[in-house]
Amino acid sequence: MTRNIVGVATLLALLGAATAALHGQEASRPETFVDLANGTSVQELTEMALQRNAAYLAVRQKLDEAQGLRVQAGQRPNPSLDVNVTNGAVLGSPGERDFGLGYSHTLELGGKRARRLEAAGVAEALAEAEIRERERQLRAEIGRGFAEALAAQRNFEITDSLLRLNRHSLEIAEARYRQGEAARLEPGILRVEVGRIEADRVLFENQTRQAVENLKLLAGIDATTPLRLKGALTAARIGMAEAEALETALRQRPDLQAAAHEQALGESEIRLARAAAVPDLTASGGYTRSNSRFDQFGLSGPGGGIESIRATDNTLSVGLSMELPLRNRNRGNIQAAIARRRAAQLRRDYLENTVRRDVRNAYGRYEAAMRAARIFDADVLKQAEENVSILRAAYDAGELRLLDVINEQRGLIETQKAYTEVLREAYLSLADLERAVGAPVR
C-alpha cells in the first residue's frame, strides 16, 4: 500500500511537470492580458484616448470651426471700387474718351454685426459643450471596455486553472486505470470534462482578446502594440448620495449644457433674422473725366491749318442707395429661427427628464450590484470552493464517485461565472453612474 502511495505521488509530480510544459506551448495565457505591476490602468487608457482617439479629435475640430466662424462674423462688408474707361474709336467716334473711378461702401444697419457676433459666440460655447460631451462618452466607453476585458480575463483565468487541474486528474485516472486501480469509465468521464472546459477556455480567451483590441481602438493604440491591463474587477465605493448625484448631473452634464446653448443659439438666430430684415445703406462716390474732340471746319490756326475743337470735363458724384423692403421682410427666416428655438427648448426639457432617469437607474443598478457582490463574497463563492475541495478529498479516499466531483466542479464553474458577471455588473454600473452624473463619484 505504501509503495502504491509513493508511486502515485511520483506520478503526480511527473504529470505536473508535463502539464506545465504542455501549457508553455499554449497560444496565450491569462497573464498575457493583465500585468498588475507594469500594465496600463483605466486612467492611463483614458488619457491616451483623449490624445489619440481620432473620432474625439475630429469632434475637437468643431471648436476651431466655431472660432473661425466667430472671426468671420465680426468682419464688416468690403468696399467696392469701380474703374471704367470709354473709347469711342471702337465704334467710329475717335474723339470720345471717358475715364471713371467709383467707390461704394455698404453700411450695415439694424445691428447685424453685433447679432452675428452674438450668435457666433453662442455657437462657440455650444461646440465646447459638445466636445465635453464626447469626452464624457469616451470616458464611459473606456470604463465599460475595461470592465468587459477584465471580466473575460477572469473567466479565462478560472477555466485555464480548472483545465490544468482536470488534465492533471485525467492523467492520474489513466495511470490508475492502467494499474487496474480504477474503472475504465473514469478516464472517459474526465476526457469529456477536459474537452468541455477547454472549449470554454478558447471562448473566454477570444473574448478577452477582442475586448483588449477594442480598448486599443478606443485609446488610439496601434493594433500590433501589445497591451496589458492593470486593475481588478472591483467597483469602488462612492461617497455621493443619490440626491447629490442628481443635483451634480443637472448642473454639470455637458449634454444638458449643450442643450441650453442650443436654445440660446436659437434666440440669437431670431434676433439675427430680425436684424437682417433691416435694409442696409450703400454710400457711393465717383469721379469722371471726359475728353471730347471733333473737327470744326472754317476755323484755322496761325499756320492756316484746320483745328479740332476739344473739351475736357471733370465731374464728381456722390450718392446713397437703400433696398426697399416692400416684399421681402425676412419673415421666412424669422419663422424658421423661432421654430428652431422651440425645438431646442423641447429637447432640453426632454433631456432634463432623461438625466433624472439615468441617474436614478444607474444609482439603483450600482447599489443592487454591490449587494449581490457582498453576498458572493460572504457566502456563496467560498462555500462552493470548499464543497469541491471536500468532494475531491473524498473521491481521492475512495468514498465518492467521480461523477459527484464532476457535478460539484461544474457547479463551481457556474458559480464563478455568475460571480464574474456580478463583478462585471458592479464595475459597469459604476462607469454608467459616472457617465450619468457627468463627473467622478468615487
C-alpha positions in Angstrom: 0.0 0.0 0.0 2.8 2.4 0.9 4.6 1.5 -2.3 1.4 2.4 -4.3 1.1 5.8 -2.5 4.8 6.6 -3.3 4.2 5.6 -6.9 1.1 7.8 -7.2 3.0 10.7 -5.6 5.9 10.3 -8.0 3.4 10.1 -10.9 1.7 13.3 -9.7 5.0 15.2 -9.7 5.9 13.9 -13.2 2.5 14.7 -14.6 2.6 18.2 -13.0 5.8 18.9 -14.9 4.4 17.5 -18.1 1.3 19.6 -17.7 3.4 22.8 -17.2 5.4 22.0 -20.2 2.3 21.4 -22.2 0.8 24.8 -21.2 4.0 26.5 -22.0 3.1 25.8 -25.7 -0.4 27.4 -25.4 -1.0 30.4 -27.7 -1.6 32.6 -24.7 -2.1 32.5 -21.0 -4.3 34.6 -18.8 -1.4 36.7 -17.6 -0.8 37.7 -21.3 -3.5 40.3 -20.9 -3.0 41.5 -17.3 0.1 42.9 -15.5 -0.7 44.4 -12.1 2.8 45.8 -11.9 3.6 47.3 -15.3 0.3 47.2 -17.1 -1.9 50.1 -18.2 -4.6 51.4 -15.9 -8.0 52.6 -17.0 -7.0 56.2 -16.2 -3.9 55.9 -18.4 -6.0 54.4 -21.2 -8.5 57.3 -20.9 -5.7 59.9 -21.1 -4.3 58.1 -24.2 -7.8 58.2 -25.8 -8.2 61.9 -25.2 -4.9 62.4 -27.0 -5.2 59.8 -29.8 -8.8 58.8 -30.5 -9.4 60.0 -34.0 -13.2 60.3 -33.5 -12.7 62.5 -30.4 -10.1 64.6 -32.1 -12.4 65.1 -35.1 -15.1 66.5 -32.7 -12.5 68.9 -31.2 -12.2 70.4 -34.7 -15.7 71.8 -34.2 -14.1 74.4 -31.8 -11.7 75.6 -34.4 -14.5 75.8 -36.9 -16.7 77.8 -34.4 -13.8 80.1 -33.6 -13.2 80.7 -37.3 -16.9 81.5 -37.9 -16.8 83.9 -35.0 -13.9 85.7 -36.6 -15.8 85.8 -39.8 -19.0 87.1 -38.1 -17.1 90.2 -36.9 -16.0 91.2 -40.4 -17.5 94.3 -42.0 -18.6 94.3 -45.6 -15.8 95.0 -48.1 -16.0 98.3 -50.1 -16.3 98.2 -53.9 -14.0 100.0 -56.4 -15.2 100.6 -59.9 -13.0 101.7 -62.8 -14.3 102.2 -66.3 -12.8 103.5 -69.5 -14.7 104.6 -72.6 -13.1 104.7 -76.1 -15.3 105.9 -78.9 -12.8 104.8 -81.6 -14.1 101.3 -81.4 -17.4 102.4 -82.7 -16.2 105.1 -85.1 -16.1 108.1 -82.7 -12.4 108.6 -82.2 -12.9 111.9 -80.4 -14.8 110.4 -77.4 -12.8 109.2 -74.4 -14.0 108.9 -70.8 -12.4 107.6 -67.6 -14.4 107.0 -64.5 -13.5 105.9 -60.9 -16.2 104.9 -58.4 -16.2 103.8 -54.8 -19.1 102.3 -52.8 -19.4 101.1 -49.2 -22.2 99.2 -47.5 -23.2 100.4 -44.1 -24.9 97.7 -42.1 -28.0 98.8 -40.2 -30.1 97.1 -37.5 -27.1 95.8 -35.5 -26.4 92.9 -37.9 -22.7 92.7 -37.0 -23.5 92.6 -33.3 -26.1 90.0 -33.8 -23.8 87.9 -35.9 -21.1 88.1 -33.2 -23.6 87.2 -30.5 -24.8 84.1 -32.4 -21.2 83.0 -33.2 -20.2 83.3 -29.5 -23.1 81.1 -28.5 -22.1 78.6 -31.3 -18.6 78.5 -29.9 -19.9 77.8 -26.4 -22.0 75.0 -27.9 -19.0 73.5 -29.7 -17.1 73.5 -26.4 -20.0 71.7 -24.6 -20.2 69.1 -27.4 -16.5 68.4 -27.0 -17.0 67.8 -23.3 -20.0 65.6 -24.0 -17.9 63.5 -26.4 -15.2 63.3 -23.7 -17.9 62.1 -21.2 -19.0 59.4 -23.6 -15.4 58.4 -24.4 -14.5 58.0 -20.7 -17.6 55.8 -20.2 -16.7 53.7 -23.2 -13.1 53.2 -21.9 -14.5 52.2 -18.5 -17.0 49.8 -19.9 -14.5 48.3 -22.2 -12.0 47.9 -19.3 -14.7 46.0 -17.3 -15.5 43.8 -20.3 -11.8 42.9 -20.7 -11.3 42.2 -17.0 -14.4 40.1 -16.8 -13.4 38.0 -19.8 -9.9 37.7 -18.5 -11.2 36.4 -15.1 -13.3 33.7 -16.8 -10.3 32.9 -18.9 -8.1 32.6 -15.8 -10.6 30.4 -14.0 -11.2 28.0 -16.9 -7.4 27.8 -17.5 -6.8 26.8 -13.9 -9.6 24.3 -14.0 -8.4 22.9 -17.3 -4.9 22.3 -15.9 -6.4 20.7 -12.8 -8.6 18.4 -14.8 -5.9 17.5 -17.2 -3.8 16.5 -14.2 -6.7 14.5 -12.9 -7.1 12.8 -16.3 -3.5 11.7 -16.3 -3.9 10.3 -12.8 -7.1 8.5 -13.8 -5.5 7.0 -16.9 -2.5 5.9 -14.8 -4.8 4.3 -12.2 -6.7 2.5 -15.0 -3.5 1.1 -16.4 -2.6 -0.1 -13.0 -6.0 -1.7 -12.5 -7.0 0.6 -9.6 -9.8 2.5 -11.4 -12.7 1.7 -13.7 -12.4 2.4 -17.4 -15.3 4.9 -17.2 -13.3 7.4 -15.1 -10.8 8.4 -17.8 -13.7 8.7 -20.3 -15.7 11.0 -18.0 -12.6 13.2 -17.4 -11.9 13.4 -21.1 -15.4 14.8 -21.7 -14.9 17.2 -18.9 -11.5 18.3 -20.1 -12.9 18.9 -23.6 -15.8 20.9 -22.3 -13.6 23.1 -20.1 -11.1 23.5 -23.0 -13.8 24.8 -25.3 -14.8 27.3 -22.6 -11.2 28.4 -22.3 -10.9 29.0 -26.0 -14.1 31.1 -26.0 -13.0 33.2 -23.0 -9.6 33.7 -24.4 -11.1 35.0 -27.6 -13.5 37.3 -25.7 -10.5 38.7 -23.7 -8.5 39.3 -26.9 -11.4 41.1 -28.6 -12.1 43.2 -25.5 -8.4 44.3 -25.4 -8.4 45.0 -29.1 -11.5 47.2 -28.6 -9.6 49.1 -25.9 -6.7 49.6 -28.2 -9.0 51.1 -30.8 -10.6 53.5 -28.3 -7.2 54.6 -26.9 -5.7 55.0 -30.3 -3.1 52.3 -29.7 -1.7 50.5 -32.8 -3.2 47.0 -33.3 0.3 45.5 -33.3 1.3 47.0 -30.0 0.8 44.7 -27.0 -1.5 45.9 -24.2 -1.6 44.5 -20.7 -4.2 45.8 -18.3 -3.6 46.9 -14.7 -6.6 46.7 -12.5 -9.0 44.5 -10.7 -12.6 43.7 -11.4 -13.9 45.5 -8.4 -16.2 48.5 -8.0 -15.1 51.3 -5.7 -17.3 52.7 -3.0 -18.9 56.0 -3.8 -19.3 58.9 -1.5 -22.2 60.6 -3.1 -25.9 60.3 -2.2 -28.5 59.9 -5.0 -29.8 63.5 -4.4 -26.4 64.9 -4.6 -25.6 62.9 -7.8 -28.8 64.2 -9.4 -28.0 67.8 -8.5 -24.5 67.4 -9.9 -25.8 65.9 -13.1 -28.3 68.7 -13.7 -25.5 71.2 -13.1 -22.6 69.6 -14.8 -23.8 67.3 -17.6 -22.3 68.7 -20.8 -25.1 67.4 -23.0 -27.5 69.4 -20.8 -25.3 72.4 -21.1 -25.1 71.9 -24.8 -28.9 71.9 -25.0 -29.0 75.2 -23.1 -26.5 76.7 -25.5 -28.6 75.4 -28.4 -31.6 77.1 -27.0 -29.6 80.3 -26.6 -28.4 80.0 -30.1 -32.0 79.8 -31.4 -32.8 83.0 -29.6 -29.7 84.7 -31.1 -30.7 83.5 -34.6 -34.1 85.1 -34.1 -32.5 88.4 -33.3 -30.2 88.0 -36.2 -33.0 87.2 -38.6 -34.9 90.3 -37.5 -31.8 92.4 -37.9 -31.4 91.0 -41.4 -34.8 92.4 -42.3 -33.5 95.9 -41.8 -32.1 97.1 -45.2 -28.5 98.3 -45.4 -27.4 101.6 -46.7 -24.9 101.9 -49.5 -22.9 105.1 -49.9 -21.1 105.8 -53.1 -18.9 108.4 -54.8 -17.3 108.7 -58.2 -15.1 110.8 -60.3 -15.4 111.0 -64.1 -13.1 112.7 -66.6 -14.5 113.1 -70.2 -12.5 114.1 -73.2 -14.2 115.1 -76.4 -12.7 116.1 -79.7 -14.4 116.9 -83.1 -13.3 118.7 -86.3 -14.7 122.1 -86.9 -14.3 123.3 -90.5 -13.9 127.0 -91.0 -11.5 127.6 -88.1 -7.8 127.7 -88.7 -4.8 128.2 -86.6 -2.0 130.6 -87.1 -0.4 128.4 -89.7 -3.6 128.2 -91.7 -4.5 124.5 -90.9 -7.9 123.4 -89.7 -8.0 122.9 -85.9 -10.2 120.5 -83.9 -12.4 121.6 -81.0 -11.5 119.9 -77.7 -13.5 119.7 -74.4 -12.5 118.2 -71.1 -15.0 117.8 -68.2 -14.2 116.6 -64.7 -17.2 115.6 -62.6 -17.6 114.3 -59.0 -20.7 112.5 -57.8 -21.9 111.1 -54.5 -25.0 109.1 -53.7 -26.9 106.9 -51.3 -28.9 103.8 -52.0 -31.1 101.5 -49.9 -33.1 98.4 -50.7 -36.8 99.0 -50.3 -38.3 96.2 -48.1 -41.6 96.1 -49.9 -41.9 92.3 -50.4 -39.0 90.5 -48.6 -39.0 91.3 -44.9 -37.1 88.1 -44.0 -40.3 86.6 -42.4 -39.5 83.1 -43.5 -36.1 83.1 -41.8 -37.6 84.6 -38.7 -40.3 81.9 -38.6 -37.6 79.2 -39.1 -35.5 80.6 -36.3 -38.4 80.7 -33.9 -39.2 77.0 -34.7 -35.5 76.0 -34.1 -35.6 77.8 -30.7 -38.8 76.0 -29.7 -37.4 72.6 -30.8 -34.3 73.3 -28.7 -36.4 74.1 -25.7 -38.4 70.9 -26.1 -35.2 68.9 -26.5 -33.7 70.5 -23.3 -36.9 69.7 -21.3 -36.8 66.1 -22.5 -33.1 65.8 -21.8 -33.6 67.0 -18.2 -36.1 64.2 -17.6 -33.7 61.8 -19.2 -30.9 62.9 -16.9 -33.0 62.3 -13.9 -34.0 58.9 -15.1 -30.4 58.0 -16.0 -29.1 59.0 -12.5 -31.8 57.1 -10.7 -31.4 54.0 -12.8 -27.6 54.0 -12.6 -27.7 54.6 -8.8 -30.1 51.8 -8.2 -28.2 49.5 -10.5 -25.0 50.2 -8.7 -26.5 49.5 -5.3 -28.0 46.2 -6.4 -24.8 45.1 -7.9 -22.9 45.9 -4.8 -25.4 44.0 -2.6 -25.1 41.0 -4.9 -21.3 41.2 -4.8 -21.3 41.2 -1.0 -23.5 38.1 -0.9 -21.0 36.3 -3.1 -18.0 37.5 -1.1 -19.6 36.4 2.2 -21.2 33.1 1.4 -21.6 31.6 -2.0 -18.2 31.6 -3.6 -16.3 30.4 -0.5 -18.8 27.6 0.2 -18.7 26.4 -3.4 -14.9 26.2 -3.4 -14.9 24.3 -0.1 -17.5 21.9 -1.4 -15.3 21.0 -4.4 -12.2 20.6 -2.1 -14.1 18.3 0.2 -15.5 16.2 -2.6 -12.1 15.8 -4.2 -10.6 14.7 -1.0 -13.4 12.2 -0.5 -13.0 10.9 -4.1 -9.3 10.5 -3.6 -10.1 8.5 -0.5 -12.4 6.3 -2.5 -15.6 7.4 -0.7 -17.3 9.1 -3.6 -17.8 8.6 -7.3 -16.0 10.7 -9.9 -19.4 11.9 -11.2 -20.1 13.5 -7.8 -16.9 15.5 -8.1 -17.5 16.5 -11.7 -21.0 17.7 -10.9 -19.9 19.8 -8.0 -17.0 21.2 -10.1 -19.4 22.2 -12.8 -21.5 23.9 -10.1 -18.3 25.8 -9.0 -17.6 26.8 -12.6 -21.1 28.2 -13.0 -20.8 30.0 -9.6 -17.5 31.5 -10.7 -19.1 32.7 -13.9 -22.0 34.1 -12.0 -19.6 35.9 -9.6 -17.7 37.3 -12.6 -21.0 38.6 -14.0 -21.8 40.3 -10.7 -18.4 41.9 -10.5 -18.7 43.0 -14.1 -22.2 44.4 -13.4 -20.8 46.3 -10.4 -17.9 47.8 -12.4 -20.2 48.7 -15.3 -22.8 50.2 -13.1 -20.2 52.5 -11.5 -19.0 53.5 -15.0 -22.6 54.2 -16.1 -23.3 56.1 -12.9 -20.3 58.4 -13.6 -21.5 58.8 -17.1 -25.0 59.7 -15.9 -23.7 62.2 -13.4 -21.1 63.6 -15.8 -18.5 63.7 -13.0 -16.5 61.4 -10.8 -18.5 59.9 -7.9 -15.8 58.0 -6.1 
